[in-house]
Amino acid sequence: MSFEEAIEAQKTEKKKIFVDLYTDWCGWCKRMDKTTMTDPFIINYLNSEFYPVKFNAEQDEDITFKGKVFTLQKRKGKRDYHQLAAHISRNQLSYPTFIFLNENAEVIQPIKGYQDATTFKTIMTYIGDDHFKKTPWNQYKKSYSGNSEK
């Protein structure tokens, strides 16, 4: 779904939002799409626990979010970027980046770089099941078995 659709859906059913921030030229983004993001557990979990969004960080469509209009930022001699991509990634534009937003569309955490399926499962369940609110990451990572089913 689009970013705007996810924000609108949150008005009806409160769920977290997962944003897959990518660019068309990003090789690691394409690799993740073909490997990690084809894992059946990941697909089912993201669709049940989040509103999943694929967001091109270089798109030129304006997006209004929380009363502000975000546009494509043109840069001479450098790659353009969408202001919303910079905003939700906390100005850490790197691709791929995965951004988790809470039920109020506030950034929980951006995660930069390619993640294999096992690592990504650990990250998404840590955030999706709210373990991040009470369990330190290193402790959760050691205890995660990857066997949970949704």
C-alpha positions as CSV (number, residue, x, y, z in Angstrom):
1,M,0.0,0.0,0.0
2,S,1.0,3.6,-0.4
3,F,2.2,5.7,2.6
4,E,-1.0,7.7,2.4
5,E,-3.2,4.6,2.4
6,A,-1.4,3.3,5.5
7,I,-1.9,6.6,7.3
8,E,-5.6,6.5,6.3
9,A,-5.9,2.8,7.4
10,Q,-4.6,3.7,10.8
11,K,-7.6,5.9,11.4
12,T,-9.8,2.8,11.2
13,E,-7.6,0.1,12.7
14,K,-4.6,1.0,14.8
15,K,-1.6,-1.0,13.5
16,K,2.1,-0.2,13.1
17,I,3.4,0.8,9.7
18,F,6.4,-0.9,8.1
19,V,8.1,1.2,5.4
20,D,10.5,-0.4,2.9
21,L,12.5,2.6,1.7
22,Y,14.2,1.9,-1.6
23,T,15.4,3.4,-4.9
24,D,15.1,2.0,-8.4
25,W,18.9,1.8,-8.7
26,C,19.6,0.1,-5.4
27,G,21.0,-3.4,-6.0
28,W,20.7,-4.5,-2.3
29,C,17.0,-3.4,-2.3
30,K,16.4,-5.7,-5.3
31,R,18.2,-8.5,-3.6
32,M,16.1,-8.2,-0.5
33,D,13.0,-8.1,-2.6
34,K,14.0,-11.4,-4.2
35,T,15.3,-13.2,-1.1
36,T,14.2,-11.9,2.3
37,M,10.9,-10.4,1.3
38,T,9.7,-13.6,-0.4
39,D,9.9,-15.6,2.8
40,P,6.3,-16.8,3.6
41,F,6.7,-16.1,7.4
42,I,7.9,-12.5,6.7
43,I,5.1,-11.9,4.2
44,N,2.4,-13.2,6.6
45,Y,3.8,-11.4,9.6
46,L,4.2,-8.1,7.9
47,N,0.7,-8.2,6.5
48,S,-0.9,-9.2,9.9
49,E,1.0,-7.0,12.2
50,F,1.8,-3.9,10.1
51,Y,0.5,-1.8,7.2
52,P,3.3,-2.6,4.8
53,V,4.5,0.3,2.5
54,K,7.0,0.3,-0.3
55,F,8.3,3.8,-0.6
56,N,10.6,5.0,-3.4
57,A,12.9,7.6,-1.8
58,E,13.3,9.4,-5.1
59,Q,9.6,9.6,-6.1
60,D,8.4,13.0,-7.2
61,E,4.8,12.9,-5.8
62,D,4.1,15.3,-2.9
63,I,2.8,13.7,0.3
64,T,1.0,15.5,3.1
65,F,1.8,14.0,6.5
66,K,0.9,15.4,9.8
67,G,-0.1,18.7,8.2
68,K,3.2,19.2,6.3
69,V,3.7,18.8,2.6
70,F,6.8,16.7,1.8
71,T,8.3,17.0,-1.7
72,L,11.1,15.8,-3.8
73,Q,14.3,17.6,-2.8
74,K,16.3,18.4,-6.0
75,R,20.0,18.6,-5.5
76,K,22.5,19.7,-8.1
77,G,25.2,17.2,-8.8
78,K,23.7,14.7,-6.2
79,R,20.8,12.3,-6.2
80,D,17.4,13.8,-5.4
81,Y,15.5,12.5,-2.4
82,H,12.0,12.8,-1.1
83,Q,11.7,14.9,2.0
84,L,9.4,12.3,3.7
85,A,12.1,9.7,3.2
86,A,14.6,11.9,5.0
87,H,12.1,12.7,7.7
88,I,11.1,9.2,8.6
89,S,14.6,7.8,8.3
90,R,15.9,10.5,10.6
91,N,18.0,11.9,7.8
92,Q,19.9,8.7,7.4
93,L,19.3,8.1,3.7
94,S,20.7,4.7,2.9
95,Y,19.1,2.0,0.9
96,P,17.5,-0.2,1.7
97,T,16.2,1.2,5.0
98,F,13.3,-0.2,6.9
99,I,11.3,2.2,9.1
100,F,8.9,1.0,11.7
101,L,6.2,3.5,12.8
102,N,4.0,3.0,15.8
103,E,0.2,3.1,15.8
104,N,0.3,6.9,15.9
105,A,2.6,7.1,12.8
106,E,5.7,8.1,15.0
107,V,9.0,6.6,14.1
108,I,10.0,3.7,16.3
109,Q,13.2,2.8,14.5
110,P,14.8,3.0,11.1
111,I,17.0,0.0,10.2
112,K,19.6,0.5,7.5
113,G,21.0,-2.1,5.1
114,Y,20.4,-5.5,3.6
115,Q,19.0,-8.0,6.1
116,D,18.8,-11.8,5.5
117,A,15.6,-13.5,6.4
118,T,16.7,-14.8,9.8
119,T,17.9,-11.4,10.9
120,F,14.9,-9.6,9.5
121,K,12.5,-12.0,11.3
122,T,14.2,-11.2,14.6
123,I,14.0,-7.4,14.0
124,M,10.4,-7.4,12.8
125,T,9.1,-9.5,15.6
126,Y,11.1,-7.5,18.2
127,I,9.2,-4.4,17.0
128,G,5.9,-6.0,15.9
129,D,5.3,-7.8,19.1
130,D,6.4,-4.8,21.2
131,H,9.4,-6.5,22.8
132,F,11.3,-3.3,22.2
133,K,9.3,-1.7,24.9
134,K,10.5,-4.0,27.7
135,T,13.4,-6.1,26.4
136,P,16.9,-4.9,25.4
137,W,17.7,-5.8,21.8
138,N,20.8,-7.9,22.6
139,Q,18.8,-10.0,25.1
140,Y,15.9,-10.5,22.6
141,K,18.3,-11.4,19.8
142,K,19.9,-14.1,21.9
143,S,16.5,-15.6,22.9
144,Y,14.7,-15.4,19.6
145,S,14.1,-18.8,18.2
146,G,12.4,-17.9,14.9
147,N,9.8,-20.5,15.5
148,S,6.9,-18.3,16.3
149,E,3.9,-18.6,13.9
150,K,1.4,-15.9,12.9
